[in-house]
Amino acid sequence: MKRRLLLRASFVMLLLGIATTPLRADFPQQRKALDELQAAKKADDPMPLLESAKERITKANKGNKGGDKEDVIDKIDEAIKELKAGNKDKMEQKINAAIANLHQGKDKSKKPK
């Protein structure tokens, strides 16, 4: 009896682990993207950091969370545009907006449905 209960509990835990793995898989990538966006604001050459952060967000497989993922990508694109135009202050504003949108999306993903 105990063996059967233990076997069932193990099976359920395995299923839960498989079901939640994709959810947790993106958080390290989002964290790295956030770190890159923060670093880009202070970097002498922020372009590689912006491009890397954009790639990380683009490849995230968590879904769009009500448009937040696309908003983050759009803000990074705008930051790149401002950087190319030589407007570092405006670039930093766009990066800050991307960071805020990314945090907002992460907060939404934590809320119970």
C-alpha positions in Angstrom: 0.0 0.0 0.0 2.7 2.5 1.0 4.7 1.5 -2.1 1.8 2.2 -4.4 1.2 5.6 -2.7 4.9 6.5 -3.0 4.9 5.4 -6.7 1.8 7.6 -7.4 3.3 10.6 -5.5 6.5 10.2 -7.5 4.6 10.1 -10.8 2.7 13.2 -9.9 5.8 15.0 -8.9 7.5 14.0 -12.2 4.5 15.3 -14.2 4.5 18.6 -12.3 8.2 19.0 -12.9 7.8 18.4 -16.6 4.9 20.8 -16.8 6.7 23.7 -15.0 10.2 23.3 -16.5 9.5 25.6 -19.5 8.2 28.3 -17.2 11.3 28.4 -15.1 13.6 28.0 -18.2 13.0 31.6 -19.4 13.7 33.3 -16.1 17.5 33.0 -16.4 17.3 34.4 -19.9 15.1 37.3 -18.8 17.5 38.0 -15.9 20.5 38.0 -18.3 18.6 40.3 -20.7 17.8 42.7 -17.7 21.5 42.6 -16.7 22.5 43.4 -20.3 20.1 46.3 -20.6 21.3 47.7 -17.3 24.9 47.4 -18.5 24.1 48.9 -21.9 23.2 52.2 -20.2 26.8 52.6 -18.9 28.7 50.9 -21.6 31.1 52.7 -24.0 29.7 50.5 -26.8 26.1 49.5 -25.8 25.2 48.0 -29.2 26.3 44.4 -28.5 24.5 44.4 -25.2 21.3 45.7 -26.7 21.4 43.2 -29.5 22.0 40.3 -27.1 19.2 41.4 -24.8 16.8 41.7 -27.8 17.8 38.2 -29.0 17.2 36.7 -25.5 13.8 38.3 -25.3 12.9 37.3 -28.8 13.8 33.7 -28.2 11.9 33.5 -24.8 9.2 30.8 -25.2 6.9 32.0 -22.5 4.4 33.6 -24.8 3.6 37.3 -25.2 1.9 38.0 -21.9 -0.6 40.5 -23.3 1.9 42.2 -25.6 4.6 42.8 -23.1 7.2 40.8 -24.9 6.6 42.7 -28.1 6.7 46.0 -26.2 10.1 45.1 -24.7 11.5 44.3 -28.2 10.0 47.5 -29.6 11.6 49.5 -26.8 15.0 47.9 -27.4 14.7 48.6 -31.2 13.9 52.2 -30.3 17.0 52.3 -28.0 19.1 51.0 -30.9 17.7 53.7 -33.2 18.5 56.4 -30.7 22.0 55.0 -30.2 22.6 55.1 -33.9 21.4 58.7 -34.0 23.8 59.6 -31.2 21.1 60.3 -28.6 22.5 58.5 -25.5 20.0 60.2 -23.2 17.0 59.1 -25.3 18.6 55.6 -25.7 18.7 55.3 -21.9 15.1 56.4 -21.6 14.1 53.6 -24.1 16.2 51.1 -22.2 14.5 52.1 -18.9 11.1 51.6 -20.6 12.1 48.2 -21.9 13.3 47.2 -18.4 10.0 48.4 -16.9 8.0 46.4 -19.5 10.1 43.3 -18.9 9.5 43.6 -15.1 5.8 44.1 -15.8 5.6 41.0 -17.9 7.5 39.0 -15.2 5.0 40.2 -12.6 2.1 39.1 -14.7 3.5 35.7 -15.1 3.7 35.3 -11.3 0.0 36.1 -10.7 -2.2 33.1 -10.2 -4.8 32.6 -12.9 
